[in-house]
Amino acid sequence: MSNDPRRITQLLKGWGEGPADDSEALMSAVYEQLRRIAARQFAGESDGHTLQPTALVHEAFLQLGEADLEFNDPIRD
């Protein structure tokens, strides 16, 4: 799966309208992107910290899963 931001935008626009595998593709793409960002941020931290990038992203996904989200395209609205 490409993590091209344009692909993620396409998947977000189709959120809730397309097949379930589109939702899975979105979550996969976003997860990988967030994991990379978290790993980059943690690379500069001291060795003593205990939070890992994967744990941070998992926590974010748990919170997103509980949120009632609706994505709008500001250009179309």
Backbone hydrogen bonds, N-H to C=O, Kabsch-Sander energy under -0.5 kcal/mol:
donor,donor_aa,acceptor,acceptor_aa,energy
7,R,4,D,-0.9
8,I,4,D,-1.9
9,T,5,P,-2.4
10,Q,6,R,-2.2
11,L,7,R,-2.4
12,L,8,I,-2.5
13,K,9,T,-2.4
14,G,10,Q,-1.4
15,W,12,L,-1.4
17,E,14,G,-2.4
18,G,14,G,-1.9
22,D,19,P,-1.5
23,S,19,P,-0.9
24,E,20,A,-1.9
25,A,21,D,-2.2
26,L,22,D,-2.3
27,M,23,S,-2.6
28,S,24,E,-2.3
29,A,25,A,-2.4
30,V,26,L,-2.8
31,Y,27,M,-2.6
32,E,28,S,-2.3
33,Q,29,A,-2.0
34,L,30,V,-2.9
35,R,31,Y,-2.7
36,R,32,E,-2.1
37,I,33,Q,-2.2
38,A,34,L,-2.8
39,A,35,R,-2.4
40,R,36,R,-2.2
41,Q,37,I,-2.2
42,F,38,A,-2.7
43,A,39,A,-1.3
44,G,41,Q,-0.9
45,E,42,F,-1.7
49,H,46,S,-1.2
56,L,52,Q,-2.2
57,V,53,P,-2.4
58,H,54,T,-2.5
59,E,55,A,-2.3
60,A,56,L,-2.1
61,F,57,V,-2.4
62,L,58,H,-2.3
63,Q,59,E,-2.1
64,L,60,A,-2.5
65,G,61,F,-2.4
66,E,62,L,-0.9
67,A,63,Q,-0.8
67,A,64,L,-0.7
69,L,67,A,-1.1
76,R,73,D,-0.7
77,D,73,D,-1.8
